Amino acid sequence: MAFNKVGITGANGVVGRVLLKGLGAEYQLKAFTRRPVDFPSAIVNFEKAAEVQGAFAGLEAVIHLAADPSPAASWEQVREHNLEGMYQVCEECVRSGVKRLVFASTNHTQHGNTIRTTPETLDPRKRLHMRLGDPPNPDSLYAVSKLFGENLGKLYQQRHGLEFVGLRIGWIVEADDPTIMRGTPAEDYLRAMFLSHRDCVEAHRRALEVKAEYLLAYVVSDNGRRVFDLEETARTLGFVSRDDAETYFARGK
Ligand SMILES: NC(=O)c1ccc[n+]([C@@H]2O[C@H](COP(=O)([O-])OP(=O)(O)OC[C@H]3O[C@@H](n4cnc5c(N)ncnc54)[C@H](O)[C@@H]3O)[C@@H](O)[C@H]2O)c1
């Protein structure tokens, strides 16, 4: 095991709860939340420098999920939770000697290529297989904030040797079932971007285990309608997704 003591920020969110459950038996996890929740956690507002000081002492790796996850987020929300928060997290990783930062980036960094009307709609006629080397095409301030995070990670990797794995995550739904969007304007988008809970856990496990200095990866399930090329992710992250949104739709017919 590459790292054992792992912090998870935003641990009470949708992704955080999936990871606490999926990784808890293998790693010594330390949960961070903004408010007291229904499990033990350290309370830290990551946009507040004074609260972040010393928060990661003793940790070997951090999975940074805490952010405003909405593509509709305002500039103020993005600035506070995604930009300032990410900066404080990087600074604290260096101060506390954290070796690896796993960063929750997003498919929205490229979704400008496939958007239909709003960020949670997709034009199904656009049969793309985007690669990691393709230029970013953000669809929102949220997406731009995640590109900032990916690039801040690059700077901290080069300047401070902080290992960085940025996961451009698809769409994880609490129900773990993409058919919840059947018949809605978001159905085509979710059919392309769906990430099942078990694929999500496996991608984060690989992000902790893979040998890497700086790595970006697309993390979606093996969806028949996906718009991302997963070949590079399989090769560099060692993540091979097992689920496919189409299977759920076929089952529900
Ligand atoms: N859910 C998805 O499908 C998806 C897809 C792509 C990327 N992501 C990214 O994954 C991460 C987690 O997403 P989620 O769906 O679990 O979101 P969520 O909103 O359910 O959880 C995020 C958590 O972060 C906390 N948080 C926000 N700002 C904070 C701050 N400044 N200090 C401390 N805590 C703060 C919130 O209280 C919340 O509990 C986000 O960074 C999101 O952008 C999620």
The ligand as a Gaussian input file, in Angstrom:
#p B3LYP/6-31G(d) Opt

LIG

0 1
 N      -20.943000      14.220000      -7.618000
 C      -20.444000      14.208000      -8.821000
 O      -21.004000      13.589000      -9.706000
 C      -19.164000      14.941000      -9.141000
 C      -18.721000      14.964000     -10.472000
 C      -17.516000      15.608000     -10.778000
 C      -16.780000      16.186000      -9.769000
 N      -17.247000      16.177000      -8.495000
 C      -16.455000      16.823000      -7.466000
 O      -16.330000      15.940000      -6.371000
 C      -16.341000      16.683000      -5.152000
 C      -17.441000      16.155000      -4.238000
 O      -18.675000      16.291000      -4.905000
 P      -20.050000      15.912000      -4.176000
 O      -21.021000      15.613000      -5.237000
 O      -19.783000      14.918000      -3.119000
 O      -20.428000      17.321000      -3.543000
 P      -21.263000      17.595000      -2.221000
 O      -21.770000      18.989000      -2.320000
 O      -22.225000      16.496000      -1.960000
 O      -20.131000      17.534000      -1.106000
 C      -19.152000      18.526000      -1.005000
 C      -18.869000      18.741000       0.444000
 O      -17.825000      19.720000       0.568000
 C      -18.135000      20.563000       1.668000
 N      -17.488000      21.856000       1.434000
 C      -17.739000      22.735000       0.426000
 N      -16.976000      23.832000       0.559000
 C      -16.226000      23.640000       1.675000
 C      -15.251000      24.409000       2.341000
 N      -14.894000      25.615000       1.882000
 N      -14.685000      23.912000       3.469000
 C      -15.043000      22.702000       3.932000
 N      -15.957000      21.917000       3.341000
 C      -16.544000      22.391000       2.227000
 C      -19.642000      20.665000       1.686000
 O      -20.092000      20.955000       3.011000
 C      -20.074000      19.280000       1.225000
 O      -20.335000      18.421000       2.308000
 C      -16.509000      18.139000      -5.530000
 O      -15.253000      18.749000      -5.561000
 C      -17.110000      18.070000      -6.921000
 O      -16.796000      19.219000      -7.663000
 C      -18.422000      15.571000      -8.150000

